[in-house]
Amino acid sequence: MSIGWGRRGFRFLTLRRGQVTAYDQAVASAYTFYKDHNIALPKPRPTKRSQLLSMVRYTLQHPVSSLRSMSLPRLRKVLSHIRHSSAQDLEVWVNARFEKPHDKPDDWLEPSDLPASDEVLAFPIYDNPLVSILIPVYNEWVVTHRCLWSVLQHTRIPFEVIVADDCSTDQTRNIGEYVTGIRVVRQVENQGFLKNCNLAAEHASGKYLLFLNNDTAVTSNWLEPLVELFDRASVGVVGPKLLFPNGKLQEAGGIVWQDASGWNFGRADDPRAPQYNYVRETDYVSGAALMIRQSLWSDLGGFDEVFVPAYYEDTDLCFQARQAGLKCSTNPRRRSYIMKGCPMAPILRADKNGISLLISKNS
């Protein structure tokens, strides 16, 4: 029952229709306080009806793409979410999948602002790079080029870029024609995400390693706040705040529950909310943008290959760092955008296997 109907029902049952109650006075006082102090009013509670309208509105605005992506299994999944999820959980699910144009952040680049995929990118070469940025790739050349372009535009401290090519078959094979000043580590056989990262890290010379998915775009001054956290001797792994292209939060750190299942802290919420905007410890940092001390990486032996081909290796790395006495933290001062989900290689999901392995190693 909504507050409005509850208030009217209370007045009717107590024969106070037309009278101002103490509740009315409290609500009026709260509205006055919020207005006087320029505080945004709390959003009304989500309803399933409002979420259904959002989905219908998006479908009508994007009929072609909606029809192309629709299938019977997906329709069943949507109906299952609508039926079994609470209104709040459904809102999170809808916000993460149905983009709202007005939610796009101010510094988001429209397609017309992005470089052509054949534009030559010339990276500076440093004798002593502070950070080694490792980008594992498997095809998706346009996405990789866009990621590299954003790194080149917004990185100011000494760094090197290592692209780990896991046997791509598209234009990625000719990356040397379009990008200079980087190192390309090309695998002879497809290794999968985890081994591809481990092999590429052997070529890194930076004091810190930063694993960055090729479907990300970084923003100005993105790297410095992450490096600054390592001034604290107790910190071993750090990560930024990750946003979806529509401006919604993907994560501000990760949560691992008692059963070892995971969740992105703040997923699909407003990234400006105060709980996502201070340096804090986190259960794990996503491998989409994970930075670690080179010395710690070597001590731990990199990603544990028991998690091959992928999934939960980043969570396990953070757990191992904590067992070594170091913290995992997020620094939300700068953010990166997850622009498009891209496969790193043709692999099977190993979530359930990863959960059991994580429990066995860290219980």
VOPAGU-2260 file (C-alpha; in pm, 1 decimal, decimal comma):
REM VOPAGU-2260
SITE   aa  ch    i         X         Y         Z
SITE  MET   A    0       0,0       0,0       0,0
SITE  SER   A    1     134,7     343,2     -91,9
SITE  ILE   A    2     180,7     618,5     165,3
SITE  GLY   A    3     -93,6     825,6       2,1
SITE  TRP   A    4    -358,1     554,8      25,4
SITE  GLY   A    5    -241,4     463,2     375,1
SITE  ARG   A    6    -284,3     822,3     491,8
SITE  ARG   A    7    -630,6     853,3     338,5
SITE  GLY   A    8    -736,0     517,6     483,6
SITE  PHE   A    9    -614,2     621,9     828,8
SITE  ARG   A   10    -816,8     942,9     812,1
SITE  PHE   A   11   -1128,4     757,7     700,0
SITE  LEU   A   12   -1109,6     488,7     970,0
SITE  THR   A   13   -1035,6     738,5    1249,0
SITE  LEU   A   14   -1305,2     982,0    1134,1
SITE  ARG   A   15   -1040,0    1250,6    1073,9
SITE  ARG   A   16   -1113,4    1313,7     709,8
SITE  GLY   A   17   -1017,5    1671,9     624,0
SITE  GLN   A   18    -810,6    1713,3     939,8
SITE  VAL   A   19    -435,1    1762,5     957,8
SITE  THR   A   20    -271,1    1477,9    1150,0
SITE  ALA   A   21      64,3    1459,3    1327,0
SITE  TYR   A   22     184,7    1244,9    1037,6
SITE  ASP   A   23      95,2    1519,5     788,6
SITE  GLN   A   24     283,0    1771,7     998,2
SITE  ALA   A   25     592,8    1547,4    1014,6
SITE  VAL   A   26     590,5    1495,9     636,7
SITE  ALA   A   27     547,2    1869,9     575,4
SITE  SER   A   28     830,5    1947,5     816,5
SITE  ALA   A   29    1057,1    1697,4     639,8
SITE  TYR   A   30     979,8    1848,8     297,0
SITE  THR   A   31    1057,7    2196,0     434,2
SITE  PHE   A   32    1388,2    2076,5     580,2
SITE  TYR   A   33    1492,5    1913,8     251,5
SITE  LYS   A   34    1400,9    2227,5      57,0
SITE  ASP   A   35    1579,2    2468,1     294,6
SITE  HIS   A   36    1900,1    2265,0     281,7
SITE  ASN   A   37    1888,3    2192,2     -93,7
SITE  ILE   A   38    1870,5    1817,5     -34,8
SITE  ALA   A   39    1726,7    1601,3    -310,3
SITE  LEU   A   40    1405,6    1430,3    -207,3
SITE  PRO   A   41    1425,4    1051,6    -169,7
SITE  LYS   A   42    1314,5     863,3    -475,9
SITE  PRO   A   43     981,2     683,2    -447,9
SITE  ARG   A   44     997,2     310,2    -401,1
SITE  PRO   A   45    1018,4     121,7    -730,2
SITE  THR   A   46     717,6     -70,5    -851,8
SITE  LYS   A   47     698,1    -356,7   -1097,3
SITE  ARG   A   48     457,7    -152,3   -1303,8
SITE  SER   A   49     710,6     128,2   -1350,3
SITE  GLN   A   50     979,2    -122,5   -1451,0
SITE  LEU   A   51     747,5    -286,4   -1705,2
SITE  LEU   A   52     675,0      56,0   -1852,0
SITE  SER   A   53    1050,8     120,5   -1879,6
SITE  MET   A   54    1098,8    -203,0   -2073,5
SITE  VAL   A   55     803,7    -131,3   -2302,4
SITE  ARG   A   56     924,7     225,3   -2360,7
SITE  TYR   A   57    1274,8     107,1   -2450,1
SITE  THR   A   58    1137,5    -157,9   -2687,9
SITE  LEU   A   59     921,4      98,5   -2867,0
SITE  GLN   A   60    1216,1     338,6   -2898,5
SITE  HIS   A   61    1449,1      65,3   -3028,7
SITE  PRO   A   62    1222,0    -176,9   -3217,8
SITE  VAL   A   63    1482,9    -314,6   -3458,6
SITE  SER   A   64    1752,8    -396,8   -3204,3
SITE  SER   A   65    1493,7    -528,6   -2959,0
SITE  LEU   A   66    1349,5    -768,9   -3215,1
SITE  ARG   A   67    1694,5    -884,7   -3322,3
SITE  SER   A   68    1795,1    -967,2   -2966,0
SITE  MET   A   69    1465,8   -1133,8   -2873,1
SITE  SER   A   70    1434,0   -1511,6   -2856,6
SITE  LEU   A   71    1207,5   -1753,5   -2677,0
SITE  PRO   A   72    1464,5   -1841,6   -2405,9
SITE  ARG   A   73    1528,6   -1470,9   -2340,3
SITE  LEU   A   74    1156,5   -1399,8   -2323,4
SITE  ARG   A   75    1115,3   -1678,1   -2068,7
SITE  LYS   A   76    1403,2   -1534,9   -1866,5
SITE  VAL   A   77    1246,3   -1186,8   -1869,7
SITE  LEU   A   78     910,0   -1323,5   -1758,3
SITE  SER   A   79    1081,0   -1521,7   -1483,6
SITE  HIS   A   80    1254,7   -1208,8   -1352,2
SITE  ILE   A   81     927,6   -1016,4   -1356,6
SITE  ARG   A   82     742,2   -1290,4   -1175,5
SITE  HIS   A   83     994,3   -1393,7    -911,3
SITE  SER   A   84    1195,5   -1076,8    -839,0
SITE  SER   A   85    1100,1    -809,0    -591,2
SITE  ALA   A   86    1031,3    -462,1    -726,8
SITE  GLN   A   87    1371,9    -340,1    -604,0
SITE  ASP   A   88    1563,9    -633,5    -753,8
SITE  LEU   A   89    1372,1    -595,2   -1078,7
SITE  GLU   A   90    1471,2    -227,1   -1092,1
SITE  VAL   A   91    1840,5    -323,6   -1065,1
SITE  TRP   A   92    1798,0    -583,2   -1340,6
SITE  VAL   A   93    1614,8    -340,7   -1573,0
SITE  ASN   A   94    1856,1     -50,6   -1516,3
SITE  ALA   A   95    2151,6    -273,1   -1601,6
SITE  ARG   A   96    2002,3    -383,6   -1934,7
SITE  PHE   A   97    1781,3    -106,7   -2070,7
SITE  GLU   A   98    1984,2     202,5   -2144,4
SITE  LYS   A   99    1834,4     543,8   -2074,6
SITE  PRO   A  100    1994,7     815,1   -2289,8
SITE  HIS   A  101    1953,4    1088,1   -2030,5
SITE  ASP   A  102    2156,2     882,7   -1782,4
SITE  LYS   A  103    2473,2     901,4   -1990,3
SITE  PRO   A  104    2758,1    1075,9   -1804,3
SITE  ASP   A  105    2889,9    1412,6   -1913,3
SITE  ASP   A  106    3228,9    1274,8   -2018,4
SITE  TRP   A  107    3087,6     985,4   -2219,6
SITE  LEU   A  108    3202,0     981,7   -2581,6
SITE  GLU   A  109    2941,3     944,7   -2851,7
SITE  PRO   A  110    3028,3     718,0   -3147,3
SITE  SER   A  111    3093,8    1023,7   -3362,7
SITE  ASP   A  112    3366,9    1135,4   -3118,8
SITE  LEU   A  113    3554,5     805,6   -3127,1
SITE  PRO   A  114    3847,4     746,7   -3362,1
SITE  ALA   A  115    3823,1     533,2   -3673,4
SITE  SER   A  116    3955,6     181,4   -3619,0
SITE  ASP   A  117    4235,0     242,4   -3872,8
SITE  GLU   A  118    4365,3     558,7   -3702,0
SITE  VAL   A  119    4731,0     514,8   -3609,8
SITE  LEU   A  120    4804,9     535,9   -3237,0
SITE  ALA   A  121    5161,3     623,2   -3133,3
SITE  PHE   A  122    5237,2     544,5   -2768,9
SITE  PRO   A  123    5532,2     703,1   -2587,7
SITE  ILE   A  124    5815,5     472,2   -2484,2
SITE  TYR   A  125    5951,7     506,5   -2128,6
SITE  ASP   A  126    6281,2     356,0   -2012,7
SITE  ASN   A  127    6141,7     282,3   -1665,0
SITE  PRO   A  128    5762,7     247,0   -1678,5
SITE  LEU   A  129    5591,4     268,7   -1341,5
SITE  VAL   A  130    5283,6      73,8   -1453,8
SITE  SER   A  131    5251,4    -212,7   -1699,0
SITE  ILE   A  132    4901,6    -210,4   -1851,1
SITE  LEU   A  133    4815,0    -559,8   -1972,4
SITE  ILE   A  134    4520,6    -589,2   -2210,4
SITE  PRO   A  135    4416,0    -947,2   -2294,2
SITE  VAL   A  136    4232,4    -967,3   -2627,0
SITE  TYR   A  137    4058,9   -1217,9   -2847,8
SITE  ASN   A  138    3928,4   -1059,5   -3169,9
SITE  GLU   A  139    3699,9    -751,1   -3135,8
SITE  TRP   A  140    3957,8    -521,0   -3298,9
SITE  VAL   A  141    3734,8    -212,5   -3301,3
SITE  VAL   A  142    3674,5    -244,4   -2927,3
SITE  THR   A  143    4044,0    -299,7   -2857,1
SITE  HIS   A  144    4143,1       3,6   -3067,4
SITE  ARG   A  145    3894,0     218,4   -2876,2
SITE  CYS   A  146    4035,9      98,8   -2543,6
SITE  LEU   A  147    4393,5     171,3   -2653,8
SITE  TRP   A  148    4291,9     513,6   -2778,0
SITE  SER   A  149    4140,1     604,6   -2438,9
SITE  VAL   A  150    4454,9     486,1   -2257,3
SITE  LEU   A  151    4673,1     696,8   -2487,9
SITE  GLN   A  152    4454,2    1003,4   -2439,1
SITE  HIS   A  153    4430,2     991,1   -2059,8
SITE  THR   A  154    4753,1     840,4   -1920,2
SITE  ARG   A  155    5022,4    1080,8   -1803,4
SITE  ILE   A  156    5253,8     880,7   -1576,3
SITE  PRO   A  157    5529,2     650,6   -1714,5
SITE  PHE   A  158    5364,6     334,5   -1841,9
SITE  GLU   A  159    5386,4      56,4   -2094,8
SITE  VAL   A  160    5110,2    -131,1   -2275,6
SITE  ILE   A  161    5125,2    -504,0   -2336,0
SITE  VAL   A  162    4854,0    -648,7   -2557,7
SITE  ALA   A  163    4811,4   -1021,6   -2500,6
SITE  ASP   A  164    4664,5   -1160,4   -2821,6
SITE  ASP   A  165    4506,8   -1500,5   -2764,0
SITE  CYS   A  166    4516,2   -1615,4   -3128,5
SITE  SER   A  167    4283,0   -1355,0   -3274,3
SITE  THR   A  168    4161,3   -1409,0   -3629,2
SITE  ASP   A  169    4040,2   -1057,2   -3713,1
SITE  GLN   A  170    4227,2    -730,9   -3775,4
SITE  THR   A  171    4391,6    -767,2   -3433,8
SITE  ARG   A  172    4652,7    -981,0   -3611,9
SITE  ASN   A  173    4769,8    -664,9   -3790,2
SITE  ILE   A  174    4780,7    -443,9   -3481,4
SITE  GLY   A  175    5136,8    -338,9   -3565,4
SITE  GLU   A  176    5004,6    -145,7   -3866,2
SITE  TYR   A  177    4787,9      76,0   -3646,5
SITE  VAL   A  178    4957,9      98,3   -3306,7
SITE  THR   A  179    5322,0     175,9   -3228,8
SITE  GLY   A  180    5509,8     192,7   -2899,3
SITE  ILE   A  181    5337,8    -107,9   -2741,6
SITE  ARG   A  182    5443,0    -469,4   -2694,2
SITE  VAL   A  183    5230,5    -747,9   -2841,4
SITE  VAL   A  184    5252,2   -1092,1   -2686,1
SITE  ARG   A  185    5091,3   -1332,2   -2933,2
SITE  GLN   A  186    5007,5   -1683,3   -2819,0
SITE  VAL   A  187    5081,3   -1975,3   -3050,6
SITE  GLU   A  188    4775,1   -2166,8   -2928,5
SITE  ASN   A  189    4457,5   -2037,1   -2768,1
SITE  GLN   A  190    4521,8   -2023,2   -2392,9
SITE  GLY   A  191    4201,4   -1880,5   -2252,3
SITE  PHE   A  192    4182,1   -1564,4   -2043,8
SITE  LEU   A  193    4371,6   -1679,5   -1734,3
SITE  LYS   A  194    4679,2   -1829,6   -1899,7
SITE  ASN   A  195    4688,2   -1547,8   -2152,6
SITE  CYS   A  196    4719,2   -1297,6   -1865,2
SITE  ASN   A  197    4984,0   -1500,3   -1682,6
SITE  LEU   A  198    5200,6   -1538,3   -1993,5
SITE  ALA   A  199    5174,1   -1168,4   -2079,2
SITE  ALA   A  200    5270,4   -1065,6   -1724,7
SITE  GLU   A  201    5607,1   -1239,2   -1771,1
SITE  HIS   A  202    5699,4    -960,0   -2014,1
SITE  ALA   A  203    5604,1    -672,0   -1781,3
SITE  SER   A  204    5869,2    -441,4   -1636,8
SITE  GLY   A  205    5655,1    -199,0   -1435,2
SITE  LYS   A  206    5647,9    -173,9   -1056,6
SITE  TYR   A  207    5273,0    -228,6   -1078,4
SITE  LEU   A  208    5066,1    -449,1   -1308,8
SITE  LEU   A  209    4725,6    -334,3   -1425,8
SITE  PHE   A  210    4500,9    -586,3   -1601,3
SITE  LEU   A  211    4248,7    -403,5   -1818,9
SITE  ASN   A  212    3970,5    -557,5   -2025,6
SITE  ASN   A  213    3965,1    -444,1   -2386,5
SITE  ASP   A  214    3596,0    -347,3   -2356,2
SITE  THR   A  215    3674,5     -57,6   -2122,6
SITE  ALA   A  216    3734,7     312,2   -2181,2
SITE  VAL   A  217    3930,7     507,8   -1923,1
SITE  THR   A  218    3876,5     872,8   -1830,1
SITE  SER   A  219    4110,2    1162,7   -1755,1
SITE  ASN   A  220    4352,0    1123,4   -1464,7
SITE  TRP   A  221    4235,4     764,9   -1419,5
SITE  LEU   A  222    4564,3     601,6   -1326,6
SITE  GLU   A  223    4719,0     839,3   -1073,1
SITE  PRO   A  224    4463,3     779,4    -793,6
SITE  LEU   A  225    4517,8     404,1    -823,5
SITE  VAL   A  226    4896,1     439,2    -797,4
SITE  GLU   A  227    4860,4     676,4    -500,2
SITE  LEU   A  228    4685,8     406,5    -298,7
SITE  PHE   A  229    5003,0     198,8    -308,1
SITE  ASP   A  230    5170,2     466,8     -96,7
SITE  ARG   A  231    4995,3     281,1     182,5
SITE  ALA   A  232    5219,6     -15,3     258,1
SITE  SER   A  233    4918,3    -220,3     365,9
SITE  VAL   A  234    4755,1    -212,7      17,8
SITE  GLY   A  235    4828,1    -492,2    -228,4
SITE  VAL   A  236    4546,9    -476,1    -486,4
SITE  VAL   A  237    4341,2    -177,7    -604,9
SITE  GLY   A  238    4067,4    -108,3    -858,0
SITE  PRO   A  239    3863,8     185,9    -992,3
SITE  LYS   A  240    3491,0     245,4   -1003,9
SITE  LEU   A  241    3340,3      84,4   -1314,3
SITE  LEU   A  242    3038,4     228,9   -1494,3
SITE  PHE   A  243    2806,1     104,8   -1765,7
SITE  PRO   A  244    2782,5     317,8   -2084,0
SITE  ASN   A  245    2448,8     458,5   -1965,4
SITE  GLY   A  246    2617,5     605,4   -1657,6
SITE  LYS   A  247    2485,8     349,8   -1410,5
SITE  LEU   A  248    2732,9     193,9   -1171,3
SITE  GLN   A  249    2864,8    -149,3   -1262,5
SITE  GLU   A  250    3062,8    -187,6    -944,5
SITE  ALA   A  251    3254,2      -7,8    -673,5
SITE  GLY   A  252    3431,9    -318,1    -554,3
SITE  GLY   A  253    3306,2    -674,2    -520,9
SITE  ILE   A  254    3123,0    -866,4    -251,1
SITE  VAL   A  255    3175,6   -1234,8    -175,6
SITE  TRP   A  256    2898,2   -1396,2      26,8
SITE  GLN   A  257    2940,0   -1679,2     275,9
SITE  ASP   A  258    2857,2   -1938,5       8,1
SITE  ALA   A  259    3135,1   -1786,9    -211,5
SITE  SER   A  260    2893,4   -1644,2    -467,5
SITE  GLY   A  261    2977,7   -1291,2    -573,3
SITE  TRP   A  262    2806,2    -961,1    -646,3
SITE  ASN   A  263    2907,2    -617,3    -773,1
SITE  PHE   A  264    2870,9    -360,6    -495,5
SITE  GLY   A  265    2624,3     -93,5    -611,2
SITE  ARG   A  266    2539,6    -257,0    -943,9
SITE  ALA   A  267    2304,1     -38,8   -1154,6
SITE  ASP   A  268    2282,9     225,5    -881,3
SITE  ASP   A  269    2365,5     595,9    -901,6
SITE  PRO   A  270    2749,3     621,8    -901,1
SITE  ARG   A  271    2725,8     962,6    -731,0
SITE  ALA   A  272    2577,9     814,1    -412,4
SITE  PRO   A  273    2810,8     876,2    -116,0
SITE  GLN   A  274    2853,8     507,4     -30,0
SITE  TYR   A  275    3040,1     459,1    -358,3
SITE  ASN   A  276    3269,5     759,8    -336,2
SITE  TYR   A  277    3534,4     702,2     -76,0
SITE  VAL   A  278    3838,1     476,4     -55,1
SITE  ARG   A  279    3731,3     151,1     102,0
SITE  GLU   A  280    3837,4    -207,3     141,9
SITE  THR   A  281    3658,2    -459,8     -72,8
SITE  ASP   A  282    3628,5    -838,1     -83,1
SITE  TYR   A  283    3771,3    -849,2    -432,0
SITE  VAL   A  284    3863,2    -630,1    -728,7
SITE  SER   A  285    3726,1    -731,3   -1067,4
SITE  GLY   A  286    3977,3    -849,9   -1325,3
SITE  ALA   A  287    3818,0    -601,9   -1567,3
SITE  ALA   A  288    4046,9    -338,4   -1410,5
SITE  LEU   A  289    4275,5    -483,6   -1145,4
SITE  MET   A  290    4604,0    -333,5   -1031,4
SITE  ILE   A  291    4856,3    -523,0    -818,6
SITE  ARG   A  292    5212,0    -480,4    -698,2
SITE  GLN   A  293    5453,6    -662,5    -926,1
SITE  SER   A  294    5629,8    -807,6    -622,2
SITE  LEU   A  295    5303,4    -943,5    -479,3
SITE  TRP   A  296    5205,7   -1089,4    -816,2
SITE  SER   A  297    5536,9   -1275,2    -829,9
SITE  ASP   A  298    5507,0   -1398,2    -470,6
SITE  LEU   A  299    5157,1   -1534,5    -536,0
SITE  GLY   A  300    5252,4   -1687,1    -870,0
SITE  GLY   A  301    4995,3   -1487,5   -1068,6
SITE  PHE   A  302    4643,5   -1614,8   -1129,6
SITE  ASP   A  303    4611,8   -1969,6    -998,3
SITE  GLU   A  304    4574,3   -2194,9   -1302,1
SITE  VAL   A  305    4345,6   -2425,1   -1110,7
SITE  PHE   A  306    4074,5   -2178,2   -1224,4
SITE  VAL   A  307    4151,0   -2232,2   -1595,7
SITE  PRO   A  308    4006,5   -2125,6   -1833,8
SITE  ALA   A  309    3866,2   -1830,7   -1632,8
SITE  TYR   A  310    3630,1   -1696,3   -1363,8
SITE  TYR   A  311    3704,1   -1651,0    -993,1
SITE  GLU   A  312    4078,2   -1620,9   -1055,8
SITE  ASP   A  313    4060,1   -1249,7    -967,4
SITE  THR   A  314    3861,0   -1323,2    -651,2
SITE  ASP   A  315    4110,8   -1588,5    -545,5
SITE  LEU   A  316    4402,2   -1351,2    -612,2
SITE  CYS   A  317    4249,4   -1096,4    -374,7
SITE  PHE   A  318    4189,3   -1360,9    -110,1
SITE  GLN   A  319    4552,2   -1473,3    -140,2
SITE  ALA   A  320    4668,7   -1111,5    -108,0
SITE  ARG   A  321    4474,0   -1079,7     217,4
SITE  GLN   A  322    4626,9   -1401,0     347,6
SITE  ALA   A  323    4964,7   -1239,6     275,3
SITE  GLY   A  324    4863,1    -953,2     506,4
SITE  LEU   A  325    4770,1    -695,0     241,2
SITE  LYS   A  326    4442,7    -516,0     167,7
SITE  CYS   A  327    4227,1    -496,5    -144,2
SITE  SER   A  328    4083,2    -149,1    -199,1
SITE  THR   A  329    3887,0      59,5    -446,7
SITE  ASN   A  330    3954,3     423,8    -525,0
SITE  PRO   A  331    3646,0     589,2    -679,5
SITE  ARG   A  332    3816,3     921,1    -756,2
SITE  ARG   A  333    3835,3     814,3   -1117,9
SITE  ARG   A  334    3627,4     575,2   -1321,4
SITE  SER   A  335    3635,6     351,6   -1622,6
SITE  TYR   A  336    3346,8     258,5   -1846,8
SITE  ILE   A  337    3257,3     -93,5   -1949,5
SITE  MET   A  338    3149,3     -23,2   -2305,6
SITE  LYS   A  339    3065,1    -363,2   -2445,4
SITE  GLY   A  340    3082,7    -719,4   -2321,6
SITE  CYS   A  341    3330,6    -905,2   -2541,4
SITE  PRO   A  342    3442,3   -1266,0   -2520,7
SITE  MET   A  343    3809,6   -1310,3   -2440,4
SITE  ALA   A  344    3808,2   -1656,8   -2599,7
SITE  PRO   A  345    3556,1   -1931,1   -2679,8
SITE  ILE   A  346    3536,4   -2081,9   -2331,5
SITE  LEU   A  347    3273,1   -2235,9   -2108,9
SITE  ARG   A  348    3158,7   -2061,9   -1795,4
SITE  ALA   A  349    3306,0   -2215,3   -1483,9
SITE  ASP   A  350    3119,4   -2025,3   -1212,2
SITE  LYS   A  351    3004,9   -2328,8   -1013,0
SITE  ASN   A  352    3344,5   -2491,3   -1043,6
SITE  GLY   A  353    3509,2   -2162,9    -948,2
SITE  ILE   A  354    3294,0   -2134,9    -636,8
SITE  SER   A  355    3387,2   -2482,7    -515,8
SITE  LEU   A  356    3756,8   -2418,4    -586,1
SITE  LEU   A  357    3747,0   -2084,1    -406,7
SITE  ILE   A  358    3590,5   -2246,6    -100,3
SITE  SER   A  359    3839,5   -2531,4     -95,7
SITE  LYS   A  360    4136,2   -2293,1    -118,6
SITE  ASN   A  361    4019,0   -2023,9     121,8
SITE  SER   A  362    3788,8   -2184,1     376,7
